[in-house]
Structures are given as C-alpha cells and as structure tokens.
Amino acid sequence: MLLPRYITGIRRLALPQPSAEHLPAPPVGILNDVWIEIADGSVIRIGPEGEPAPPDAASEQVWDASGMLATPGLVDPHTHPVFVETRQGEFVRRCRGESYSQIAAAGGGILSSVRGVRAASEGKLVGLLLGRLDRFLELGTTTIEAKSGYGLTAEDELKSLRALRAASAQHPIGISPTLLAAHVVPPEYRDDPDRYVDIVCDRIIPQAAEQGLVEAVDLFLEEGAFNLSQAQRIFEAGRQAGLGLRIHADQFTSSGGAELAAEFGALSADHMDRTDEAGILHLARAGVTVVLLPGAVFFLGLEDYAPARRIIELGCRIALSTDFNPGSSPTQSLPLMMTLGCIKMGLTPAEALWAATMGGASATHRADRSGTLLPGYDADICLWEAEDIDCIPYACGDMIPAAVFKRGRLVAERGRRVEPDGR
Amino acid sequence: MLLPRYITGIRRLALPQPSAEHLPAPPVGILNDVWIEIADGSVIRIGPEGEPAPPDAASEQVWDASGMLATPGLVDPHTHPVFVETRQGEFVRRCRGESYSQIAAAGGGILSSVRGVRAASEGKLVGLLLGRLDRFLELGTTTIEAKSGYGLTAEDELKSLRALRAASAQHPIGISPTLLAAHVVPPEYRDDPDRYVDIVCDRIIPQAAEQGLVEAVDLFLEEGAFNLSQAQRIFEAGRQAGLGLRIHADQFTSSGGAELAAEFGALSADHMDRTDEAGILHLARAGVTVVLLPGAVFFLGLEDYAPARRIIELGCRIALSTDFNPGSSPTQSLPLMMTLGCIKMGLTPAEALWAATMGGASATHRADRSGTLLPGYDADICLWEAEDIDCIPYACGDMIPAAVFKRGRLVAERGRRVEPDGR
C-alpha cells in the first residue's frame, strides 16, 4: 500500500498550529483515535475523535497505523548537503584539543570541502546527494532547505545548485534551495574579499536567480567570513533578484546580524547563539524566524546554546534544524535536535516538535502547505511507535519513524527508504 | 547467508588489543583488506593484509563485506533493561526545570519503575525485554550486562532475574546478569533501611547465587540510596556468595565508592563522575574497570562528565556504557556514547572504540572471549559502511551497522533484527 487513501487507527495525531505572523511558537493540538483522508497528495479530511476508521473505507484503500502516533513530516530549514568527503579527521583533531577556528586557519574546515566540490562533477554530487536525501527521509524529514556554499566560484556554486535540482527531480523529498556563495571568502580572494563580494552580487546571485535555481540567498556574517557592510551588499543583491534572505550570524561572535536580518525582513536568522536581547527584539518585530542549530554547538563541544526560552518569550518564532554539514554538524537527525532543544535549551517537547515542523515550514516559506496536517496541507506524515510526542525527544535520537509518507506516498519504513516500485 | 564461514573484502578490521592487567586502555590495531574465517562461532583465522578473500573460498561460504569496516560487536557493561513503562513524563518535567532528585522525592524516579515491575508478570517482562534486546543488536551491541533493581523484594528481584534468563534463552545477545537489589531503599523500609540491607544480604543475594541467576552483585552508593557501611555489608555478602562486585558511585556526590571498589577488587566502578584523584589511583592499582556513563550526564542536562582523560592517565582501564534505563538514560546506542566520550570527555575515537568493546568485555569478565576479533575470540562482528573507526563517533549516533553477527550468525542488518530463519 504505497498510496493509501486513508491512514486509520491513529492513536494520537499531533497538529502543530499554523504560525500567525509575529507570534511565538503556538502549541501543538492533539487528537485521539482518528483517521486521515488523503487525495492528490494532500490531507482532505480528519475523522472525528474516537473513530479509528471511516465506516465506508475499503481495506485496499487503508494504511493501518494501529495505535501509532502521527506527526507531520519534519521540516529541516538549514542544511549543507552538497559536499564530497566527510571530515572525521577534523573531529579527531578537535577531540585532541584543537579548536574549529584553528583547524580552519590551517586549511581545514569549510575550505577543505570547497576543494572537494570544485573537483567533483555535477553527476558525482547528485549521486552523493541522493544517498543523503534518503537518510533524511528515513529519519522523518520530508522537506529540507539545502544550501550550496562549498563551490565559491560562479561555476561551482551553480554546479552545486544544479546538482540539487537534478537530485530533487529524482527524489520525493521537498527541497528549498539556497545560494550560499557568501559562505567564506575563497582563498584566491583572501587579499581582496570585496572583489569576491562583487562577484557574488553582480554575477552569482543574478545568474542563480535567472536560472530559477534558488529560492533564497544566505551569507555567513562572522569574523573570518563576511563583515556587516559586505553582508548588507549581499542582502541588497538578493532582494533585487527577488529572492528570500537568510543569514548565519552570531555563532561564534555577536555581529549585528539580528538587526540586519530584521531590517531586510529576512526569512530566517540562523545560529543566534550569542544574540543579545535588543537583537532578538528586532527579529521578533520583523517576524524573522530564528533557526536554532544546537547540533553544531553540541558537536563542536561548546555549551553556548542559543537562549531559546528568552527568544520565545520575546516573541520570536523558532525553528529547529540539524545544520547538517561535514564539519560542524554531521547528523541528519531532527529527533536528536529535538532532544538537544529540550535538554540544552529548555524547550518543551511540544515546542520542539512545533519548531521541527511548522517552524521549519515558516523558515522555508511553506507554512501554507507543510508543517501541520490540517486539511489542505501536504500529506507529509510520520508514524511513530510512540505513546505521545514526548517520546520523540526522550529517545535521544534512537527513535526512527515506523513509516514516512511524502505527499501521501510511502517513502520510508523503519529506517529504510521505500522505492516507488515498493522495493 | 546466515552463517558464513568467511567474511571477505573487509577494507579495515579494527582489533582492540586485549587488556593487560592494571593497564590503561591499550590501542586498537587496524588491518587493511583482510578476511576472517569463522568456525563454531569463533574467529579461527584472519587472512593476510592485502588479500580480500581466501583463494579457496566457495561463494556459498562467503559473506562479502565489500569495502566495509569491521569491528568487534560492542559490549555494554551497564544496563537496566528490566522495566515496564518508559518515563518520558519525568523528562518533560525536567525540561521545565525540575531536578532528577526533586522528581525522585515526589515519588517519581526509580520508585515509579519499581511499582511497574512489581505489578508485572515474569512473562510480561520477558516480552518487553525481547524487544529491547533486539534494539541493542540492531545498534551493534552483541553483549550486555543487565541488572535487576526495580523489584526491591526477594520475589520481584528474582522474578526480574528469571525474566532475564528466559529472555536470554530465546535471544542471541550475550547477557551478563547482575543483582541490583540495593538500587534504592524500597518505600516499605524507608524508616529502617538497615533491615532492608539485612534482607538483601541474608536472603536475596544467597538465593540469586544458589539459583545460578547472576554473575555479579551491584549497589548504588549515594545520598538517598545506600551508605558506605551498608555498601560494605552488601559487598561482603556478594563476595561470600562467590559473585563479582559492581558499584554505582560518585554520580551526584563523592562518597568513597572508589576506595571500597578497590578494597573489594570489584569488577567495575560505574559513573565515577565526581571521583577524586586518590580514588582513581585506588581503582587503578586494584585493576577495577571504570565504567563511564556519559548518557546519564547528558540526558539529565548536567555537565560534570567523569574526568576520563585523567582516569586513563592515572592508569585505569575504562569502559563506555549506555546506562540504558527509563529515567536517566533512555538510549541504547553505544555509538552515541562514543560520540559523547569523544566530545565531552576528550577520548580519541580509538579509545572510545576500545572502551565500548574490550573495556566492556573486561568489566563483564569476558576479556578472554569478547571485545576483539583475534583468533579464538567469539565471532561477534559489526560491519559498518564507514571508511574508518573515526566515522562511528563522528556520526552522532546516526550510524548503524550494516550487519551484525553474533557468534558467527547474522542477527541484524541495517537496523533490523534478522530472525534465525532469515526473516
């Protein structure tokens, strides 16, 4: 049963409430003993509480969820999946006491992934991407934002984005592609970073937009990456190209990124581990979603998690993301991020689930079709062998959905990708 | 091919070195491009480096590991799998700011699991155990130490141990059973804990030993659990019954547990998050394995990880364990513990792998048959789709073995248990 009309016997259905503009994370509604009706990839009806199956359902139309928990498919709004080699060697060096910045200064870090992507063919990138996209689905993530950013030339950034487009065409996961040409200054422009910013603004952003390869432009505002005036120019160019805007900021140092994101009405401001209250208030007023990336804090052995409770209290919408990348966050598991969100940031499991569904949908401009399972929304559904939503973060990443549906089609079962022909 | 004679095409074979008495973790040897020959559940031969398959192997005798990493099956020397309900509700309370001790004082914590086990039949416990044992295998763990400790009466402790024995008889995983009647003082003896210690020493320990249900006796030395003189009595009784000795100590407060474990020549001293240098030196001299439990520190939102580097430097043998239990460490993933060991305790990936294999084997008195894959050792083997051992902790628990063999038999494949008939 790859394309059921009904999912029945749902013990609990978690319905994250759609985000109202400028409001903090609203709660997650729970319905008990319900069924869902699906047509053309969308939820069209939810049965009344206490009715495990519609009276008229024929057995061949039914996927029996027999007592499971149903949540929306997870939405991951910040990933860097277009790379070649994993970077476990740097992990070993960090275990021995070197810092991420020391490793980057010695030619490791982002630049080592840049060498890999520049040397790779588009086809090779597509092949690597497909395996990683499978893994996201297996872990319950049905939509990701995905960035370029390891090319750092017009040619290699566009190659990365074309690889994303080609992989997306062959894969059920939803992808929101982002241009991150302004990830770091490439070595060949180390002595003239503004010249590289010219190329980003005058060539790479317009070309990516014209070719319809991206929904948004992102940049890394940080000592050693780009400064505030360069960031401003890149945001201007992105806005002019009609693209959404994102920013990596305040990860290692506080830099004014929150104010910039607010001023430009960015879709998301990401990391925000060191943002002060004034910055958070700017983001709240401007309705910018704060994307929390606890995986990078954890994996880098740091403890300065973003002040998520304060961010919520001050009125910001939050999302949770893996920040999947080979250097600072190699995990693809949003359930593990939910655990970190609860343990390290004081989120409740309901807030963590909201942030990993509706929060991600808001940050990727999909809050009208992803992130919840109300009628009209995409039938992106995870079924979990769990009593309630609390069990997901409680399990520390051990819990994997028993079944994952993308637009109504079964795509993964117990940690294995299901192919369209049922394999 | 459930029972191959050869595992061929192993790109890298990790061979943790057997532990010499009183020495810290020795290194992990690596052989490239080798095969393993298995007979009667044991490794009998390792092929020469650079020879992917023995020239005379018939294809029907071969499991082709085609480029994978092989490690010994993981050995988890500290688990509490005999419980009924998961305790995600307490997790939610902790996310909201209550402490583990506050929750325990309000009737949650260990005592809530005691109510569940006392009310459960042996058959119900066996059923629950079998699912959890499957999960250990799927995650790469082929041997566990498993404790009672949620019964706290002679009847319920022996019921828990019989459930372990019955589950073990139906399941391929190796189990080293431990009596933990001295987990906490049961509510009915709150006003006379010494009376409960009498029962533990005079009835429960002798009965468990006579019935051949256990290999070791464990106890929890901590404020609110048992004190030093009670611990001494329990160790005396365990020694008299001819059992190995273990201790949970120095988790929340420093208590003299290290000295006691050294004095009695215990198999293991577990937690040791707050042990001072003098205590560590005692353990080192006595050859007691220190079992590190970073999962509990992580899940309780604490940061006082055991000083693992110092413990190694001072000459102690270490092991890593999940501490799997429903209150303070619900994960069953030793790979995730390896990640925590590296990130939070400064272990290298080789040390973490050693601790999760040979370390666990030492702590369960199995260092002569488990924990490495030298000829003569049990053919407990994990195959990983990984370039090298560094990839396992790097993956933050995302990496699950592609195949797991127990005594030469395929028991799990890509996160799914394989039944003896190949299902």
Chai-1 contact restraints between the chains, C-beta under 6 A:
chainA,res_idxA,chainB,res_idxB,connection_type,confidence,min_distance_angstrom,max_distance_angstrom,comment,restraint_id
A,Q88,B,D390,contact,1.0,0.0,6.0,A-B,restraint_1
A,Q88,B,C391,contact,1.0,0.0,6.0,A-B,restraint_2
A,Q88,B,Y394,contact,1.0,0.0,6.0,A-B,restraint_3
A,F91,B,Y394,contact,1.0,0.0,6.0,A-B,restraint_4
A,V92,B,D390,contact,1.0,0.0,6.0,A-B,restraint_5
A,C95,B,C342,contact,1.0,0.0,6.0,A-B,restraint_6
A,C95,B,T348,contact,1.0,0.0,6.0,A-B,restraint_7
A,G301,B,I343,contact,1.0,0.0,6.0,A-B,restraint_8
A,P330,B,Y394,contact,1.0,0.0,6.0,A-B,restraint_9
A,T331,B,C396,contact,1.0,0.0,6.0,A-B,restraint_10
A,T331,B,D398,contact,1.0,0.0,6.0,A-B,restraint_11
A,S333,B,D398,contact,1.0,0.0,6.0,A-B,restraint_12
A,C342,B,C95,contact,1.0,0.0,6.0,A-B,restraint_13
A,I343,B,G301,contact,1.0,0.0,6.0,A-B,restraint_14
A,T348,B,C95,contact,1.0,0.0,6.0,A-B,restraint_15
A,D390,B,Q88,contact,1.0,0.0,6.0,A-B,restraint_16
A,D390,B,V92,contact,1.0,0.0,6.0,A-B,restraint_17
A,C391,B,Q88,contact,1.0,0.0,6.0,A-B,restraint_18
A,Y394,B,Q88,contact,1.0,0.0,6.0,A-B,restraint_19
A,Y394,B,F91,contact,1.0,0.0,6.0,A-B,restraint_20
A,Y394,B,P330,contact,1.0,0.0,6.0,A-B,restraint_21
A,C396,B,T331,contact,1.0,0.0,6.0,A-B,restraint_22
A,G397,B,G397,contact,1.0,0.0,6.0,A-B,restraint_23
A,D398,B,T331,contact,1.0,0.0,6.0,A-B,restraint_24
A,D398,B,S333,contact,1.0,0.0,6.0,A-B,restraint_25
A,G415,B,G415,contact,1.0,0.0,6.0,A-B,restraint_26
